[in-house]
Amino acid sequence: AITVLPLYLSQAVGATALESGLLLLPGSLAMGFAGPIVGRIYD
């Protein structure tokens, strides 16, 4: 999904590369913040 979503946004929706990146940015930031927390919980 991470690989296909930017392609879908640029080709089907018509978003530019910058717009696609900005749309994916919140999810990336959330994973970056949640990763260490979930790792501590898992251990």
Phi and psi in radians as a Rosetta constraint file:
Dihedral C 1 N 2 CA 2 C 2 CIRCULARHARMONIC -1.148 0.35
Dihedral N 2 CA 2 C 2 N 3 CIRCULARHARMONIC -0.597 0.35
Dihedral C 2 N 3 CA 3 C 3 CIRCULARHARMONIC -1.415 0.35
Dihedral N 3 CA 3 C 3 N 4 CIRCULARHARMONIC -0.654 0.35
Dihedral C 3 N 4 CA 4 C 4 CIRCULARHARMONIC -1.414 0.35
Dihedral N 4 CA 4 C 4 N 5 CIRCULARHARMONIC -0.569 0.35
Dihedral C 4 N 5 CA 5 C 5 CIRCULARHARMONIC -1.055 0.35
Dihedral N 5 CA 5 C 5 N 6 CIRCULARHARMONIC -0.783 0.35
Dihedral C 5 N 6 CA 6 C 6 CIRCULARHARMONIC -1.102 0.35
Dihedral N 6 CA 6 C 6 N 7 CIRCULARHARMONIC -0.633 0.35
Dihedral C 6 N 7 CA 7 C 7 CIRCULARHARMONIC -1.137 0.35
Dihedral N 7 CA 7 C 7 N 8 CIRCULARHARMONIC -0.743 0.35
Dihedral C 7 N 8 CA 8 C 8 CIRCULARHARMONIC -1.084 0.35
Dihedral N 8 CA 8 C 8 N 9 CIRCULARHARMONIC -0.780 0.35
Dihedral C 8 N 9 CA 9 C 9 CIRCULARHARMONIC -1.098 0.35
Dihedral N 9 CA 9 C 9 N 10 CIRCULARHARMONIC -0.675 0.35
Dihedral C 9 N 10 CA 10 C 10 CIRCULARHARMONIC -1.365 0.35
Dihedral N 10 CA 10 C 10 N 11 CIRCULARHARMONIC -0.646 0.35
Dihedral C 10 N 11 CA 11 C 11 CIRCULARHARMONIC -1.585 0.35
Dihedral N 11 CA 11 C 11 N 12 CIRCULARHARMONIC -0.851 0.35
Dihedral C 11 N 12 CA 12 C 12 CIRCULARHARMONIC -1.438 0.35
Dihedral N 12 CA 12 C 12 N 13 CIRCULARHARMONIC -0.722 0.35
Dihedral C 12 N 13 CA 13 C 13 CIRCULARHARMONIC -1.524 0.35
Dihedral N 13 CA 13 C 13 N 14 CIRCULARHARMONIC -0.482 0.35
Dihedral C 13 N 14 CA 14 C 14 CIRCULARHARMONIC 1.544 0.35
Dihedral N 14 CA 14 C 14 N 15 CIRCULARHARMONIC 0.355 0.35
Dihedral C 14 N 15 CA 15 C 15 CIRCULARHARMONIC -1.376 0.35
Dihedral N 15 CA 15 C 15 N 16 CIRCULARHARMONIC 2.607 0.35
Dihedral C 15 N 16 CA 16 C 16 CIRCULARHARMONIC -1.340 0.35
Dihedral N 16 CA 16 C 16 N 17 CIRCULARHARMONIC 3.005 0.35
Dihedral C 16 N 17 CA 17 C 17 CIRCULARHARMONIC -1.091 0.35
Dihedral N 17 CA 17 C 17 N 18 CIRCULARHARMONIC -0.684 0.35
Dihedral C 17 N 18 CA 18 C 18 CIRCULARHARMONIC -1.136 0.35
Dihedral N 18 CA 18 C 18 N 19 CIRCULARHARMONIC -0.774 0.35
Dihedral C 18 N 19 CA 19 C 19 CIRCULARHARMONIC -1.109 0.35
Dihedral N 19 CA 19 C 19 N 20 CIRCULARHARMONIC -0.711 0.35
Dihedral C 19 N 20 CA 20 C 20 CIRCULARHARMONIC -1.069 0.35
Dihedral N 20 CA 20 C 20 N 21 CIRCULARHARMONIC -0.769 0.35
Dihedral C 20 N 21 CA 21 C 21 CIRCULARHARMONIC -1.116 0.35
Dihedral N 21 CA 21 C 21 N 22 CIRCULARHARMONIC -0.718 0.35
Dihedral C 21 N 22 CA 22 C 22 CIRCULARHARMONIC -1.197 0.35
Dihedral N 22 CA 22 C 22 N 23 CIRCULARHARMONIC -0.553 0.35
Dihedral C 22 N 23 CA 23 C 23 CIRCULARHARMONIC -1.224 0.35
Dihedral N 23 CA 23 C 23 N 24 CIRCULARHARMONIC -0.532 0.35
Dihedral C 23 N 24 CA 24 C 24 CIRCULARHARMONIC -1.532 0.35
Dihedral N 24 CA 24 C 24 N 25 CIRCULARHARMONIC -0.224 0.35
Dihedral C 24 N 25 CA 25 C 25 CIRCULARHARMONIC -1.048 0.35
Dihedral N 25 CA 25 C 25 N 26 CIRCULARHARMONIC -0.788 0.35
Dihedral C 25 N 26 CA 26 C 26 CIRCULARHARMONIC -1.042 0.35
Dihedral N 26 CA 26 C 26 N 27 CIRCULARHARMONIC -0.690 0.35
Dihedral C 26 N 27 CA 27 C 27 CIRCULARHARMONIC -1.140 0.35
Dihedral N 27 CA 27 C 27 N 28 CIRCULARHARMONIC -0.688 0.35
Dihedral C 27 N 28 CA 28 C 28 CIRCULARHARMONIC -1.144 0.35
Dihedral N 28 CA 28 C 28 N 29 CIRCULARHARMONIC -0.740 0.35
Dihedral C 28 N 29 CA 29 C 29 CIRCULARHARMONIC -1.126 0.35
Dihedral N 29 CA 29 C 29 N 30 CIRCULARHARMONIC -0.708 0.35
Dihedral C 29 N 30 CA 30 C 30 CIRCULARHARMONIC -1.096 0.35
Dihedral N 30 CA 30 C 30 N 31 CIRCULARHARMONIC -0.732 0.35
Dihedral C 30 N 31 CA 31 C 31 CIRCULARHARMONIC -1.148 0.35
Dihedral N 31 CA 31 C 31 N 32 CIRCULARHARMONIC -0.638 0.35
Dihedral C 31 N 32 CA 32 C 32 CIRCULARHARMONIC -1.150 0.35
Dihedral N 32 CA 32 C 32 N 33 CIRCULARHARMONIC -0.655 0.35
Dihedral C 32 N 33 CA 33 C 33 CIRCULARHARMONIC -1.396 0.35
Dihedral N 33 CA 33 C 33 N 34 CIRCULARHARMONIC -0.646 0.35
Dihedral C 33 N 34 CA 34 C 34 CIRCULARHARMONIC -1.380 0.35
Dihedral N 34 CA 34 C 34 N 35 CIRCULARHARMONIC -0.438 0.35
Dihedral C 34 N 35 CA 35 C 35 CIRCULARHARMONIC -0.975 0.35
Dihedral N 35 CA 35 C 35 N 36 CIRCULARHARMONIC -0.940 0.35
Dihedral C 35 N 36 CA 36 C 36 CIRCULARHARMONIC -1.115 0.35
Dihedral N 36 CA 36 C 36 N 37 CIRCULARHARMONIC -0.617 0.35
Dihedral C 36 N 37 CA 37 C 37 CIRCULARHARMONIC -1.156 0.35
Dihedral N 37 CA 37 C 37 N 38 CIRCULARHARMONIC -0.812 0.35
Dihedral C 37 N 38 CA 38 C 38 CIRCULARHARMONIC -1.142 0.35
Dihedral N 38 CA 38 C 38 N 39 CIRCULARHARMONIC -0.619 0.35
Dihedral C 38 N 39 CA 39 C 39 CIRCULARHARMONIC -1.085 0.35
Dihedral N 39 CA 39 C 39 N 40 CIRCULARHARMONIC -0.713 0.35
Dihedral C 39 N 40 CA 40 C 40 CIRCULARHARMONIC -1.165 0.35
Dihedral N 40 CA 40 C 40 N 41 CIRCULARHARMONIC -0.704 0.35
Dihedral C 40 N 41 CA 41 C 41 CIRCULARHARMONIC -1.134 0.35
Dihedral N 41 CA 41 C 41 N 42 CIRCULARHARMONIC -0.703 0.35
Dihedral C 41 N 42 CA 42 C 42 CIRCULARHARMONIC -1.157 0.35
Dihedral N 42 CA 42 C 42 N 43 CIRCULARHARMONIC -0.637 0.35
